[in-house]
Amino acid sequence: MKGNAFLFSSLFVNLCLIISQTDIEKMQSFDLSASERLKLFEFTLDKLEKYYSETKSFRVSPELNKAQISDEARKVDFSNPLPAERAIGHLIDGMESYSVHTPHSKYFGLFNPRPNFPSILGDLITAVFNPQLAAWSHSPFANEIENYLISEFGKKFGYPEKSIDGVFASGGAEANLTAVLCAVNHAFPKFAKSGWFGISTRPVLYCSEESHHSVHKAAKTVGLGYDAIRSIPVRQDLKMDVEILNQTIHDDIQNGLLPFLVIGTAGTTGTGAIDDLLGIRKIADEFGLWFHIDAAYGGAAVLNPDLKHYLNGISFSDSITFDAHKWLSITMGTSLFITRHKEILSKTFRITAEYMPKEAKDMGIVDPFTHSIQWSRKAYGIKLYLALMMFGWRGYEEVIGYQTAIGESLKEKLLKSRWKVMNNSPFPVVCFTDEKHLDDPQFTNSIVKGILESGKSWLSVYPIFGKPTFRACITNYNTTKKDINDFVEELNAWRERFERIEK
């Protein structure tokens, strides 16, 4: 043993001699010097500011050439590092050339908004401090920011203050997965120990045919499988048919199945429809089901007094998914899972790990790793916190109202140009088509293809009762009536071209 100790000691001394002061300085060069950092901050910020202020000068969508884009990404050789400014320039140039520019005022696509500037600064601040939110004691301020935001949004949704709990998530998919897991653990108290092996009868859950597909992904992920999902048809107004829901639950019970969860949607992805939340709550109470509301998009309506009433019933839900990176214009991804059941998250995710920090164990805190799907994770809430500090609830109320008004302007302009609006959402999501071409999928496909290739605007196609429609959503607080007018003129021109070719 003495010989081994001497050998290890000699190796350590030799290693110290090998790692010279120059080598240590090289390793510290990961920081760069203060002057180098300031120079690169200035260089990077100049380029980013130019993009942020001149986004409208770019094509909304890039020309998609897989080989060309792949070659551009692979043209650098990691064996030969680039000078810093050249590396940064290559990265930003590539993003400018080969991205759908969701911050563009004529991006009328999915719920991907132009991020407001405070949230960008919040991301930067978060990156520099790099807080680790697994353990409360490692990042107590960042954790308390998120706890405060959960509480404040819970109150906005109408939950009793003392019962509010929740957690930040990477996106709506994770928040919906959290909801399914909480519902499972609520319905089956022994699930944490025995899993599905302790349940002799097949559980089933219910959602609308218009629900986000993350619900299906969640069912698959937790081991329920797609067969456990009952996709309830929608009525003509695109809301879940609560009569069919009620009957389906009755039938499943008669067939020996175990209903445990029903999911309503407040602002569906496709059409912006809002389910009958009060009607679903009544059915959930009748059968003892957990009632989750996916309000990833539409939940922001509670911040505007003219829209809030559309979400009547949301305060009676058991849990809510809400994405701040949608209508609140926060950078990706910033989602909240909020519940009025104080103990359910701990019941679902509680676990012990001896190596985790325990400095705050006597302070009555909850470590996030015992409270959510994620373990090590970044602080999602800082950017939302900063935006709310700078704009306040009133600022969001005004922006949400403005975007809704622009959405109404789009509807009016489309109707005047002989387009038919196919949905009736109070939110700025507009699905439309030309009735003459309702049964011709080539009509929508060819026009969308032409618009995307032109790079002037971006929109998508969404089927309503099997008929393809154009879908345009006002996701950008900088979208103006001029943008709307120009967009409708594009549509009119492409329609005229299609009809001319068809003749």
VOKOLRO-456610 format. One record per atom (N, C-alpha, C, O): x, y, z. Coordinates in steps of 0.2 Angstrom, whole numbers, plus 5000, padded with zeros to 4 digits. Example, Ala and Ser with C-alpha at 12.3 -4.5 7.8 and 13.67 -1.06 7.14 Angstrom:
2
506649725039/506249785039/506649845039/507149835042/506449895035/506849955036/506450005039/506750065040/
end
This chain:
503
500449945000/500050005000/500450065000/500350114997/501050065004/501450125004/501750134997/501850194995/501950084994/502250094987/501750124982/501950164978/501150104983/500550134979/500450204980/500350244976/500450224987/500450294989/500950334986/500850394984/501550314987/502150344984/502050354976/502250414974/501850304973/501750314966/501250364964/501350404960/500650364967/500150414966/500350484967/500250524964/500750484973/501050554975/501550584969/501450644968/501950534967/502450554962/502050574955/502250624952/501550544954/501150554948/500750624948/500750664943/500550634954/500250704955/500650764955/500550814952/501250754958/501750804957/501950814950/502050874948/502050764946/502250764939/501750804935/501850844931/501050784937/500550814933/500550884935/500350924930/500650904941/500650984942/501151014938/501151074936/501750984938/502351014934/502151014927/502351064923/501750964924/501550964917/501051024916/501151064911/500551034920/500051084919/500451154922/500351174927/500751184917/501051244918/500651304919/500051294918/500851364921/500451424921/500151434915/499551464914/500551424909/500251444903/499651394901/499151424898/499751334903/499151284902/498551314906/497951314903/498651334912/498051354916/497751414913/497151424912/498151464910/497951524907/497551504900/497051534899/497751454897/497351424891/496651404893/496151414890/496651364899/496051334901/495551394903/494951394902/495851444906/495451504908/495251544902/494751584903/495551534896/495351574890/494651554888/494351594884/494251504891/493551494889/493151554891/492651564888/493451594896/493051654898/493151714893/492751754893/493751704890/494051764886/494151824891/494051814897/494551874889/494651924893/494051974893/493651974889/494152024898/493552074898/493452114892/492952124890/494052134889/494052174883/493752134877/493452164873/493952074877/493752024872/492952014872/492652024867/492752004878/492051994879/491652054877/491152054874/491852114880/491452174878/491452184870/490952214868/492052174867/492052184860/491552134856/491252154852/491552074859/491052024856/490352034857/489952024853/490252064863/489552084865/489352134860/488752134858/489752184859/489552244855/489452214848/488952234844/489952174845/489852144839/489252104838/488852114833/489052064843/488452024842/487852064843/487352054839/487852104848/487252144849/487052194843/486552204841/487652214839/487452254833/487152214828/486652244825/487352154827/487052114822/486352094824/485852094820/486252074830/485552054832/485052114832/484552104831/485352174834/484952234834/484652254827/484152264826/485152244822/484952254815/484452204813/483952224809/484552144815/483952094813/483352114816/482752104813/483352124823/482752134827/482352194824/481752194824/482752254822/482452314820/482252314813/481752344810/482552264809/482452264802/482152194799/482252174794/481752164804/481452094802/481052094796/481052044792/480652154795/480252154790/480552154783/480252144778/481252164783/481552174776/481752104774/481952094768/481652054778/481851984776/481251944773/480651964774/481351894769/480851854767/480551814773/480951804778/479951804773/479651774779/479851704780/480051674785/479951664774/480151594774/480751584769/480751624764/481151544771/481751534767/481651484761/481151454761/482051484756/482051434751/482251374753/482851374755/481951324753/482151254756/482551214751/482251184747/483151214752/483551174749/484051134754/484551154756/483851064755/484151024760/484851024759/485251034764/485151004753/485851004752/486251064754/486751064757/485951124751/486251184752/486251204759/486851224762/485751194763/485751214770/486151164774/486551194779/486151104773/486651054776/487351074775/487751074780/487551094769/488251114767/488451174771/488951174773/487951224772/488051284775/488251264783/488651294786/487851224786/487951204793/488651174794/488951174799/488851134789/489451084789/490051114786/490551084786/490051174784/490651204781/491151224785/491751234783/491051224792/491551244797/491851174799/491551124799/492451174801/492851124803/493051134810/493451174812/492851094815/492951104822/493651084824/493851104829/494051054819/494751044821/495151114820/495751114822/494851154816/495151224815/494751284817/494351304813/494751294823/494251354826/494351414822/494851434819/493751444822/493751514818/493851574823/493751564829/494051624820/494051684824/493351704827/492851684823/493351734832/492651734836/492151774832/491651754831/492351834829/491851874825/491651834819/491051844817/492051794816/491951764810/491451704812/490951694808/491551674817/491051614820/490351644821/489851614819/490351704825/489751734826/489351754820/488751744819/489751784816/489451804809/489151744805/488651754802/489551694805/489251634801/488651604804/488151594801/488551604811/487951584815/487351624813/486851604811/487451694814/486951734813/486651744806/486151744804/487151744801/487051744794/486651684792/486151684788/486851624795/486451564794/485751564796/485251544793/485651594802/484951594805/484551644801/483951634800/484851704798/484451754794/484251724788/483751734785/484751684785/484551654778/484151594778/483751584773/484151554783/483851484783/483351474789/483451424793/482951524790/482451514796/481751544793/481751594789/481151514796/480551554795/480551604800/480651594806/480451664798/480551724803/479951734806/479551784804/479851704812/479251704816/479151774819/478551794820/479651814820/479651884822/479351934817/479251994818/479251904811/479051954805/478351974806/477951924808/478152034804/477452054805/476952024800/476352024801/477251984795/476751954791/476851874791/476651834787/477051854797/477051784799/476351774802/476251794808/475951734799/475251724801/475151654803/474651624801/475651624806/475651554806/475451524813/474951544816/475851484816/475751444822/475851494828/475951554827/475751474834/475751524839/476551534841/476751524847/476851564836/477551574838/477651654837/477751674831/477651694842/477651764841/478351794841/478851764841/478251864839/478851904840/479051904847/478551934851/479651884850/479751894857/479851964859/480152004856/479551984864/479652054867/480352064869/480652014872/480552124869/481252134871/481452114878/482052084879/481052134883/481252114890/481352034891/481752014894/480951994887/481051924888/481751904884/482051854887/481951934879/482651924876/483151944881/483651904882/483051994885/483552014890/483551964896/484051944898/482951944897/482851894903/483251824901/483551794905/483251804894/483551744892/484351754893/484651714895/484551814891/485251834892/485551834899/486051804900/485151864903/485351864910/485351794913/485751774917/484851754911/484751684913/485351644911/485651604915/485551654905/486151624902/486851634906/487251594907/486851704908/487551724911/487551694918/488051664920/486951694922/486951664929/486951584929/487151554933/486651564923/486551494922/486251454929/486551404931/485751484932/485451454938/485251374937/484951364931/485351334942/485151264942/484551264946/484651264952/483951244943/483351244947/483151184950/482551174953/483551134950/483351064953/483251074961/482751044963/483751104964/483751114971/483551194973/483951234970/483151204977/482951274979/483551314982/483651364980/483951274986/484451314989/485051334984/485451384985/485051304978/485551324973/485351394970/485751434968/484751404969/484451464965/483851484969/483251484966/483851504975/483251524979/482851584976/482251584976/483251634973/482851694970/482551674964/481951684963/482851634960/482551614953/481951564955/481451574951/482051524960/481451484962/480851524965/480351504963/481051564969/480451604971/480151654966/479551664967/480551674961/480251704955/479651664952/479151684951/479851604951/479351554948/478751544952/478251534950/478951534959/478351524964/477851574964/477251574964/478151634963/477751704963/477351704957/476751724957/477651684951/477251694945/476751634945/476151654942/476851574947/476351524948/475751554952/475151544950/475851584957/475351604962/474951664958/474351664959/475251704955/474951764952/474551744946/473951764945/474751694942/474351674936/473851624939/473251624936/473951594944/473451554947/472851594949/472251574948/472951654952/472451694955/472051724949/471451734949/472451744943/472151774937/471651724934/471151734932/471851654935/471351604932/470751584937/470351554936/470751624943/470251614948/470351564953/469851544956/470951534954/471051474959/471051514966/471251564966/470851484971/470851504978/471651514979/472051464978/471851564982/472551584983/472951524987/473451514985/472651504992/472951454997/473051384994/473451344996/472651374988/472651304986/473151304979/473251244977/473351364977/473751364971/474451324971/474851344976/474551284967/475251254966/475351254958/474951254954/476051234957/476151224950/476951224949/477351224953/477051224942/477751214940/477851244933/477451234929/478451274932/478651294925/478851234921/479151184924/478751234914/478851174910/479151204904/479151264902/479551154900/479851174894/479351194888/479551224883/478751174889/478251184884/477551154886/477551124891/477051164881/476451144883/476351064883/475951034887/476751034879/476750964879/476950934886/476650884888/477450964889/477750934895/477150954900/477050914905/476851014900/476351034905/475750984904/475450964909/475550964898/474950924897/475150854900/474750814902/475850834899/476050764901/476050764909/475850714912/476250824912/476150834919/475450824921/475250794926/474950854917/474250844919/474050774919/473650754924/474250734914/474050664914/474250624920/473950584923/474950644921/475250604927/474850624934/474750584938/474750684934/474350704941/473650674941/473450654946/473350674935/472650644935/472750564937/472350544941/473250534934/473350464936/473450454943/473150404946/473950494946/474050484953/473450504958/473450474963/473050544955/472450564959/471950514959/471650494964/471850484953/471350424953/471550364956/471150324958/472250344955/472550284957/473050294962/473650294961/472950304969/473350324974/473950274975/474550294977/473950214972/474550164973/474950164967/475350124966/474750204962/475150204956/475850214956/476250184953/476050264961/476750284962/477150224963/477750214962/476850174967/477250114969/477150054964/477650024962/476550044962/476449984958/476349994951/476349944947/476250054949/476150074942/475550044939/475050024943/475550024933/474950004929/474849924932/474249904931/475349894934/475249824937/474749824942/474449764944/474649874946/474149874952/473449894950/473049904954/473349904943/472649924941/472449874937/472649854931/471849844939/471649784935/471149804929/471049764925/470849864929/470449884924/470749934920/471049984923/470649934913/470949984909/470650054910/470050074910/471150104912/470950174912/470850204905/471150184901/470350254905/470250294899/470250364900/469950384906/470350414895/470350484896/469950514890/469950474885/469750574891/469350604886/469550674884/469750714888/469550684877/469750754875/469350764868/469050714865/469350824866/469050834859/469450814853/470050804854/469150804848/469450784841/469950844839/470450834836/469850904842/470250964840/470750974846/471151024845/470850934851/471350944856/472050934853/472150904847/472550964856/473250964854/473450894854/473250854859/473850874849/474150804849/474650784854/474750724855/474850834858/475250824864/474850774869/475150744873/474150784869/473750734874/473850664872/473950624876/473850654865/474050584863/474750564864/474850504866/475150604863/475850594865/475950574872/476350534874/475650614877/475650604884/475350534886/475650494890/474850514883/474550444884/474950394882/475050344886/475350404876/475850354874/476450354879/476650294880/476650404881/477250414885/477150384892/477650344894/476550394895/476450364902/476250284901/476150254907/476250264895/476050184895/475350174894/475150114894/474850224893/474150204892/474050184885/473650134884/474350214881/474250194874/473750234871/473250264874/473750244864/473250274860/472550254862/472050284861/472450184863/471750154864/471450184870/470850174871/471850214874/471450234880/471150304879/470850334884/471250334874/471050404872/470350394869/470250364864/469850434871/469250444868/469150514865/469150564869/469250514858/469250584855/468550594853/468150564849/468250644857/467550664856/467450714851/467750764850/466950694846/466750734840/466550814843/466350824848/466650854838/466450924840/465850944836/465650914831/465550994839/464851024836/465051064830/465651074828/464551094827/464651144821/465151204823/465451224819/465051224830/465451274832/466151254834/466551294837/466351194833/467051164834/467151154841/467751144843/466651154846/466751144853/466651064854/466251034850/466951044859/466750974861/466050964862/465751004865/465750904859/465050894860/464950864867/465150804868/464750894872/464650874879/464150814879/464250774884/463650814875/463150764875/463450694873/463350644876/463950694868/464250634866/464750614871/464850554873/465050664874/465550654880/465250614885/465450564888/464650644888/464250614893/464050534891/464150494896/463850524885/463650464883/464250414883/464150354885/464750434880/465350394879/465650374886/465850314887/465650414891/465850394898/465350344901/465550294904/464750354900/464250304902/464350234899/464350184902/464450234892/464650174889/465250144891/465250074892/465750184892/466450154895/466350114902/466650064903/465950154906/465850124913/465450054912/465650004915/464950054908/464549994906/465049934904/464849884905/465549954900/465949904897/466549894902/467049854900/466549914908/467049894913/467649934913/468149914916/467649994910/468250034909/468250084915/467750094918/468850114916/468950164922/469050234919/469650254918/468550274918/468650344916/469050384922/468850374928/469550424920/469850454926/470050534924/470250574929/470050554918/470250614916/469850644910/469750604905/469650704910/469350734904/469750804903/469850844908/469950814897/470250874895/469850924890/469650904885/469750984893/469451034889/470051084886/470551084888/469851114880/470351164877/470051234877/469451244875/470451284879/470251354879/470751384873/471251414875/470451374867/470851404861/471251344858/471851344859/470851304854/471151254850/471751274845/471651334843/472251234844/472751254840/472551274833/472751324829/472051234830/471851244823/471351294822/471451334818/470851304826/470351354825/470151404831/469751444830/470551394836/470451444842/469751434846/469551474849/469451374845/468851354848/468951344856/469451324858/468451364859/468451364867/467851314869/467251324867/468051254872/467551214874/467151234879/467251284882/466551204880/466051224885/466351204892/466251144894/466751244895/467151224901/466651214907/466751164911/466151244908/465651234913/465251174912/465151134917/465051154906/464751094904/465151034906/464950984908/465851044904/466350984905/466450974913/466450914915/466451034916/466551024924/465950984927/466050944931/465351004925/464750964927/464850894926/464650854931/465050874920/465150804919/465650764923/465650714925/466250804923/466850784927/466550764935/466850724938/466150814937/465950804944/465450744945/465550704950/465050734940/464650674940/464950604940/464750564943/465550604936/465950544936/466550544940/466950494940/466650594944/467250594948/467950594944/468450564946/467950634938/468550644934/468950704936/468750754938/469650694935/470050754935/469950794928/469850774923/469850864929/469650904924/470250954922/470350994926/470650944917/471150984915/470951024909/470651004905/471251084909/471051134903/471751144900/472151174903/471751134893/472351154889/472251224887/471851234882/472451274891/472351344889/473051374887/473251434888/473451334883/474151354881/474151414877/474551464879/473651424873/473551484869/473051534872/473251594874/472451514873/471851554875/471951574882/471551624884/472351544886/472351564893/472451644894/472251664899/472851674890/473051744890/472451784890/472451844892/471851764888/471251804888/471051824895/470651874895/471251794900/471051814907/471351874908/471151914913/471851904905/472151964906/471852024903/472052084904/471352004899/470952064895/470252064897/469852004896/469952114900/469252114902/468752094897/468152074898/468852114891/468452104885/468452034883/467952014879/468951994885/468951924882/468851874888/468751814887/468951894894/468951854900/468351804901/468451754902/467751834899/467151794900/467151734895/466751684897/467551734890/467551674886/467851614889/467651554887/468151624895/468451574898/468051554905/468351524909/467451574905/467051554911/467051484912/466951444908/467251464918/467351394920/468051374921/468151314924/468451414919/469151394920/469451384927/469851344929/469051424931/469251424938/469051364942/469251344947/468551324939/468351264941/468751204939/468551144941/469251214935/469651154933/470051134938/470151164943/470351074938/470851044942/471551064941/471951074945/471651074934/472351104932/472351134925/471851124922/472851174924/472851214918/473551214915/474051214918/473551204908/474151214904/474151284901/473651304898/474651324902/474751394899/475451404897/475951394900/475451434891/476051444887/476151524887/475851554883/476651544891/476851614890/477251634884/477251694882/477451584881/477851594874/477351594868/477551604863/476751594870/476251604864/476051684864/476351724862/475451694867/475151754867/475451814871/475351874870/475851794876/476251844880/476951854877/477251904880/477051834871/477651854867/478351844871/478751884870/478351794875/478951774879/479351724874/479051684871/480051724875/480451684871/480351614872/480151594878/480451564868/480351494869/480851464874/481351494875/480651414878/479951394879/479851414886/480251404891/479251434887/479051454894/478351434895/477851474894/478251384898/477551354900/477451344907/477851334911/476751354909/476651344916/476051284917/475651284913/476151244922/475651194924/475451224931/475851224935/474751234931/474551264937/473951214940/473551194936/473951204946/473351164949/473151194955/473451234959/472451174957/472151194963/472251144969/471851144974/472651094967/472751034972/473451044975/473851024971/473551064981/474151084983/474651024984/475251034983/474450964985/474850914986/474950864980/475450824980/474650874974/474650824969/475350824966/475550764964/475650874965/476350874961/476850834966/477250794963/476850844972/477350804976/477150734977/477550694976/476450724977/476250654977/476450614970/476550554970/476450654965/476650624958/477350614957/477550564954/477750664960/478450664958/478950664964/479550654963/478750654970/479150654976/479650594975/479450544974/480250614977/480750564977/481350584981/481450644982/481750544984/482350564988/482950544984/483050494981/483450594985/484150574982/484650604987/484650664989/485050564990/485550574995/486050634993/486250674997/486250634987/486750674985/486450744984/486850794983/485850754983/485550824982/485650874988/485650854994/485750934987/485950984992/485350984997/484750974995/485550995004/485050995009/485051055013/484851055019/485351105011/485451165015/484851195018/484851225023/484251195014/483651225015/483151175018/482551195018/483351115020/482851065022/482451085028/481851055028/482651125032/482251145038/481851215037/481551235041/481851235030/481451295029/480751295026/480451345025/480551235026/479851225023/479851235015/479251255013/480351225012/480351235005/480251165001/480251115004/480051174995/479951114990/480551114985/480551164981/480951064984/481451064979/481151044973/480750994972/481251084967/480851074961/480951004958/480550974955/481550974959/481650904957/481150854960/481050804957/480850874965/480350824968/479650844966/479150814969/479550894962/478950924961/478750924953/478250954951/479250894949/479050904942/479450844938/479850804941/479250844932/479550794927/480350804927/480750754927/480550864926/481250884925/481650874932/481350884937/482250864931/482750864936/483150934936/482950984938/483750924933/484150984931/483751024926/483550994921/483651084927/483351124922/483551204923/483751224928/483451234917/483551314918/483051344921/482451314922/483051414922/482551454925/482151474919/482351524916/481551454919/481051474913/480751544915/480551584911/480651554921/480251614923/480551684923/480151734923/481251684923/481551754924/481351794918/481251854919/481251774912/481051814906/480351844907/480251894905/479951794909/479251824910/479151874916/478851924916/479551854921/479551904927/479851974925/479552024927/480351974921/480652044918/480152074914/480052134915/479752044909/479252074905/478752104909/478452154908/478452064914/477952084918/478152144922/477752194924/478752144925/479052204929/479052264924/478852324927/479152264918/479252314913/478552344910/478452394909/478152294909/477552304905/476852304910/476452344909/476952264915/476352254920/475752214916/475752204910/475252204920/474652174918/474352214913/474052194908/474352284914/474052334909/474352324902/473952334897/474952324902/475352314896/475052254892/474952264886/475052204895/474752144892/474052144890/473852124884/473652174894/472952184892/472852224886/472452204881/473252274885/473252314879/473452284873/473152284867/474052244873/474352204867/473852154865/473752144859/473552114870/473052064868/472452094865/472152064860/472252154867/471652184864/471852204857/471452204853/472452234856/472652254850/472652204845/472352204839/472952144847/473052084842/472352064840/472252034835/471852064845/471152034844/470852084839/470552064834/470952144839/470652194835/470952184828/470552194823/471552174827/471852164821/471552094818/471452094811/471452044822/471151984819/470452004817/470251974811/470052044820/469452064817/469452104811/469052094806/469952144810/470152174804/470252134798/470052134792/470652074800/470752024795/470151994792/470051984786/469651974797/469051944795/468651984791/468351964786/468552054793/468252104789/468452104782/468152104777/469152114781/469452114775/469352054770/469252064764/469351994773/469251934770/468551934767/468451914761/468051944771/467351944769/467251994763/466851974759/467552054764/467452104758/467752074752/467552094746/468252034752/468552004746/468251934744/468651904741/467651924747/467351864745/467651794747/467551744744/467951804753/468251734756/467751724762/467351764764/467651654763/467151634768/467551614774/468051574774/467451644780/467751624786/467351564789/466751564790/467751514791/467551454793/467451434800/467251384803/467751484804/467751474812/467451534815/467451594811/467351534821/467051594824/467351604831/467051624836/468051594831/468351604838/468451684839/468451724835/468351704846/468451774848/469151794848/469351844848/469651744847/470351754847/470551764840/470151744835/471151794839/471351814832/471651754828/472251754825/471251704827/471351644823/470851644818/470251634820/471051644812/470551644806/470651594801/471151584798/470151544800/470151494795/469651514790/469051534791/469851514784/469451534778/469651504772/470151464771/469151514767/469251484760/468751514756/468451564757/468751494749/468251514744/467851464743/468051404741/467151474745/466651414744/466651384738/466551324737/466851424732/466851394725/467351334725/467251284721/467851334729/468451284729/468451244735/468951214737/467951244739/467951204745/468151134745/468451104749/467951104739/468051034739/468651014734/468850954733/469051064733/469651054729/470351074733/470451134734/470651014736/471251024740/471751064736/472251094739/471751054729/472351094725/472251164726/472751204725/471651194728/471551264728/472051294734/472451334733/471851264740/472251284746/473051274745/473451314747/473151214743/473851194743/474251234738/474851254739/473951244732/474351284727/474451354729/474951384728/473951384732/474051454735/474551464740/474951504740/474451414745/474951424751/475651404748/476151444750/475751364744/476351354741/476651414737/477251434738/476251444733/476451504730/476651564735/477151594734/476251574740/476351624745/477051614749/477451654750/477151544751/477751534755/478351534750/478851564752/478351514744/478851524739/479051594738/479651614736/478551644738/478651714737/479051744743/479351794742/478951714749/479351744755/478951804758/479251834762/478451824755/478151884757/477751874764/477651924768/477451814765/476951804770/477051724772/477351684768/476751704778/476751634780/476051624783/475851654787/475751574780/475151544783/475151474782/475551444779/474651434785/474551364785/473951344782/473451384781/473851274781/473251244779/472951204785/473351164788/472351214787/472051174792/471351144790/470951184787/471251074791/470551044789/470051064794/470151054800/469451084792/468851084796/468351044793/468051054787/468150994797/467650944795/467850914788/467450904783/468550904787/468750864782/468950914776/469150894770/468750974776/468851024771/469451064772/469551094777/469951074767/470551114769/470351184769/470051214764/470651224774/470551294774/471251324775/471651294778/471251394774/471851434775/471751444783/471251464785/472351444786/472351464793/472851524794/473451514793/472551584797/473051634798/472951664805/472351664807/473451664809/473451684816/473851754817/474351754815/473551804821/473951864822/474351844828/474051844834/474951834827/475451814833/475851864835/476251864840/475951924831/476451974832/476052034834/475652064830/476352064839/476052134841/476252194837/475952244838/476652174832/476852234827/476552224821/476652264816/476052174820/475652164814/475152224813/474852244818/475152264808/474752324807/474152304802/474152254798/473752354801/473152344796/473452344789/473152314784/474052384788/474352384781/474652314780/474552284774/474952274785/475152204784/474552164782/474552124777/473952174785/473352134784/473152154777/472952104773/473052214775/472852234768/473352204763/473052174758/473952204764/474452174759/474352104758/474352074753/474252064764/474151994764/473551974760/473551924756/472952014761/472351994758/472452004750/472151964746/472752054749/472952074742/473352014738/473151994733/473851984742/474151924740/473751874739/473751834733/473251854743/472851804743/472351814737/472251764733/472151874736/471651884730/472051874724/471751844719/472651894723/473051884717/473151814716/473151794710/473351774721/473451704720/472851664718/472851614714/472251684721/471651654719/471451674712/471251624708/471551734710/471451754703/471851714698/471651684693/472551704700/472951664696/472751594695/472751564690/472551564701/472351494701/471751484696/471651434692/471251524697/470651524693/470751534685/470451504681/471251574684/471451584677/471751524674/471651504668/472251494678/472551434676/472051374675/472051334670/471551374679/471051314679/470551324673/470351274670/470451384671/470051394665/470451364659/470151364653/
end
